[in-house]
Amino acid sequence: MPDNSVSFDEYDEIHSPRHGQTDLDRVIEAAIDRRGFVGGALTFGLGGFLLGTTSLTTRAEAAADRFGFRQIPAGTEDTIRVPDGYRWETLISWGDPLWSDSPNFDESTRGTAASQQRAFGDNNDGMAIFQAGGRTVFAVNNEYTNRGIIWGNRPEGKPANDDDILKGLLAHGVSVFEIARDGDGWSVVKDSPLNRRITPDTEMEITGPAAGSDLLRTAADPTGARSRGTWNNCGNGQTPWGTYLTCEENFNGYFSSSDPDYERSPSMRRYGINLDDWGYGWAGVQERFDISRHPNEPNRAGYVVEIDPLDPNSTPKKRTALGRFKHENADVVLADDGRVVVYMGDDERGEFLYRFVTENRYTEGGDNSDILDSGTLYVARFSDDQTGTWMAMTPETTGMDADEIAVNTRMAGSLLGATTMDRPEWVASNPFQAEAYVALTNNKNRGLKPNAGGDATPVGGPNPREANVYGQILRWRPDGGDHAADTFVWDLFALAGNPTVHSDENAGSANVNAGNMFNSPDGMMFDQRGFLWIQTDGNYSNEGDFEGHGNNQMLVGDTATGEIRRFLVGPDEAEITGLAWSPDRKTMFVGVQHPGERGDSHFPGGGDSVPRSAIVAVSREDGGLMG
C-alpha cells in the first residue's frame, strides 16, 4: 500500500483526481425511488418480488436448522472467533518455508529475497484446492505486501537495499504447495515435487487476441508473445479441466517514471499508471517498471492467468481474451450447450461487470487447454426495471481492433455505455440454479464523481445509494436459465448497512439487522449445499457509521430465504478473503490478509510477534462436514 492509511483507490485518485459530478439531470433521471426499493423491503427470492420484514422472518425461522450453527456477535479481539462447536488452527503464514533447505521465518529480519523466493508469499487472497494421484495441492494468491511490516525491521519501514526491494517483489504472485492430513490436522508437505512459487519474475506466455500485438511488444520481448511475472493477484477461479485462474488486480501501482515530465497516454491514465509507484521501488531494481523507458510494459499486466497446479514445469498463460482490467476473480460456469462462461468484475469505483463466453465447448476428459483463447467478451448494462443485457465487445460494436479490446477493455466498455458499478468484487454462481451474485463492495463517489474514464455514476438501478459506504450484493438470473443468454433479470440479495445508526436506506435491507450487520462485502463463494459465504474487507473502526460492525468477518447466506448469519470474525486490521474446502469437506480453509496493517495486531503468533497474513483451517469439533 502507499502508506498505512491510504487505500489503493484513494492513492490512485490523489494522482488521477476525478472531477466532481456535474451531470445532475442524468443522475436524477436514472435514479429509482430509493425509499420504495430499500425502505424496509428487499427484492429477492425465486420470484423476484418484494418481501417485507415479517415474511423474511417467518421463512428464516422455518429454515433455522439449515445453518447448523448459532450466530456469533461482532467483535474486536485480535484473534479468530467461530461459533461454539467449531475450532480453528493456522495452516501456513507469510514467510513459512515450502522447502526444508529454506530457513524458518525470522522475526528480526523478516527474511531475505532468497528465503522469500522459497517461502509462502504475503497477503494471501484467492485460493483453490486440487487433487491428483492421492495428493492434495493448494494454489494460493499472494496479492501484495505491507511495506511497514515486510520492512518493519528497517528505519521508517523503508527498504535499505536492493535485496529488501526484491524480497518485497518475491512476496507477490502465487504459492502452490502440497498439504496432507494426519492425526494433528492439516500441514504443508515440505519438499513436495509439486511445491512451486510463481512470482513477478516467472516466465509467462501471452495468448489470445492480444498475443503478438504491437501493444505488447517490449524490449524484453519484441514478439509480444511472452511476459514476465504476475503480481497483485487478488481473486481466483477454478476450471472444470483442473486448472487455476489467478487474477491480476491493482497492477498499476508498481510502475513509475524516471522522467518527471513524461506524458502518460490516455490508456495509462484510465488504468491508473502514474509517474510514481506505491512505494515498492521495483523500477529501481528492474528497469522494465519504468514507463518512460518501457511504455508498453504495463500492457502486459492486468489479465487472468491460467496455471496448471499439478505440473510444476508448466508455463502460466495470460489469457488476453478475458480482457485487461483490475480483475477481482473469475467465476467459471458452463452454458447449456457446453460453452464455458467466465464472470469477472473490475474492482475500481465506477468500473464494469464482464462476461466471457468461449467459442468452443468444454469436453470432459478432452483437450481444453486453449479453450479460453477464443470467444466473445461482454460487458453488462443494467436497467432500472430490473432487466439487463450483456453487450458484445467486438470490432463491429466498438470500432476497436480485437487486440485493442483485449488490452484497453475499459475504453471498449465506455464506448458501449456499460453500467458503472460500485466496485464489482467477487462473482459467485449458484451450483443448483442458474443465478450469479456479485459483491459491490462500496463506492464513496457514487452520484458525486465520474469513473476514471469520465463515465457518469448516477444513483439508481443496482447502485441505489449516493456516496455508498456500505456496499450491496447483486444477483442476476439469465433468461431461460442459460448463462450464455444475452439478457437477464436482476435484484439485490442484500444491501449492507447499519440499522442501529440509520433509519433510511443506509440501515440496509430487510435481511440485515443489528445482529448480523456488516459492510463492504468482498469475497464470495457457494458451498456444496448452495449456501453463499460472504467475506468482508471494510471499515473496522467500530465507530460512527460503522459502530457495532467490529472487525472484518465471514457470514453465510441462505439464498432461498434471504437469511444471513455471522460465522467468523477476524483479527484486528485484517481482511477475511479466500475460501476453499478440503476434499472430504470436513475442513474449511479461510484466508486472513494484512492483519495489523496500521500497526495494531500480532496475529497469528500473539504477544509481540510480527503480524503475518495466514490461512486458517476451520473444522467442527465433532468431525462433521463444513459445507
LINFEN-V147524 format. One line per field, one symbol per residue. ss: DSSP state (A for helix, B for strand, O for the rest). phi: phi as a letter, one per 30 degrees, with the letter a starting at -180 (. if undefined). psi: psi as a letter, one per 20 degrees, with the letter a starting at -180 (. if undefined). A space follows every 50 residues. Layout:
# LINFEN-V147524
ss: ???
phi: ???
psi: ???
This chain:
# LINFEN-V147524
ss: OOOOOOOAAAAAAAAOOOOBOOOAAAAAAAOOOAAAAAOOBBBOOOOOOB BBAAAAAAAAAAOAAAOOOOOOOOOOOOOOBBOOOBBBBBBBBOOOBOOO OOOOOOOOOOOOAAAAAOBOOOOBBBBBBBBBOOBBBBBBBBOOOOAAAA OOOOAAAOOOOAAAAAAAAAOOBBBBBBBBBBOOBBBBOOOOOOOBBBOO OOBBBBBOOOOOOAAAOOOOOOOOOBBBOOOOBBBBBBOOOOOBBBBBOO AAAAOBOOOOOOOOOAAAAAOOOOOOOOOOOAAAOOAAABOOOOOOAAAA OOOBBBBOOOOOOOOBBBBAAAOOOOBBBBBBBBOOOOBBBBBBBBOOBO OOBBBBBBBBBOOOOOOOOOAAAOBBBBBBBBOOOOBBBBBBOOAAAAOO OAAAAAAOAAAAAAAOOOOOOBOBBBBBBOOOOOOBBBBBOOBOOOOOBO OOOOOOOOOBOOBOOOOBOOOBBBBBBBAAAOOOOOBBBBBBBBBOOOOO OOOOAAAOOOOOOOOOOOOOBBBBBBOOOOBBBBBBOOOOOOOAAAOOOO OOBBBBBBOOOOOBBBBBBOOOOOBBBBBBBOOOOOBBBBBBBOOOOOOO OOOOOOOOOOOOOBBBBBBBOOOOOOO
phi: .eadbcdeddddddcbdddddcdddddddddcdddddbdibbdajdcicd cdddddddddddcedddiacecddabddacbbdejbbbbddabeiddcbd dcddecddciibdddddcbddchdbeaacbbahiccbccbdbdabdedcd cddceiicdcadddddedddddjbccadbbcbdcjdbdcdiedcdaccbd cddbccbidcdidedcdbddbddicbbbibahdcdbbbcdcjcccccdcd dddccabdcdcdcddeddddcidcdbcdjdidddcbdddcddcbddeddc bjcdccbcdcbdcdcdbdcdddibadddbbccbcdecjdccbcbccdaei cccbbbbddccdcdicccdcddcblbcbbcbccddibabccdcbeddcic ddddddccdeddddddidddcdhdcdcbcddcadabbbdcdladceicbd ddciddbddkhdbdbdhdcciaccbbbddiicddddbacbacdacdlbdd ccbcdddjddccbddbdabhdbdbadcddjdccbccbbdcdibhdcdjdi ddbbcbccddcjdbbdcbbdddhbccaiaacdedicbccbcbchdidcjb bbdcdiicdddbdaccccbddciddck
psi: qgaiiprgghghhhhmqqqqpimhghgghiqrnhhhgjmjqporrhikrp prgggggghghhkhihgjqpqqrrrkqmrpprrqiqrqqpgqrpipqiqi jqqrpohhikrrgghhhkrparmqdqqqpqqpkjqpppppqogaqogigh kiiqpjkqqirhhgghgggiircpppqqqqpahjaqrpnqjqiiqqppai ippqpprahipiqhijprhhniikiqrorqrlodarrpqhjkrpopppem ihjiqrpioijpoqrhggghjkorhqajjhkhhhiohijohhhmhighij qkrppppoijniiqpqponihjroanpfaopprprhjiqppppqqomqpj arprqppqhrqpopiaojhjhjipappqqqppqijkrrpoppnrhhhhjq rhhhghglhghghhhikqpprmnocqppppiiqnqqqpongrniipihqr aijjpqmqprcimjpqloihrroqqqpqpjkoiiqiqrqqaohqoqanii hqjbhiharhjpahhjqrqmqeqqqqaiijqoppqqmbokhkrcijpihb rqrprppoihhiqpqphqprapkqqoqppqqqhjjipppppoqlqkijjl qkqihackrpppqrpqpprqhjjrqj.
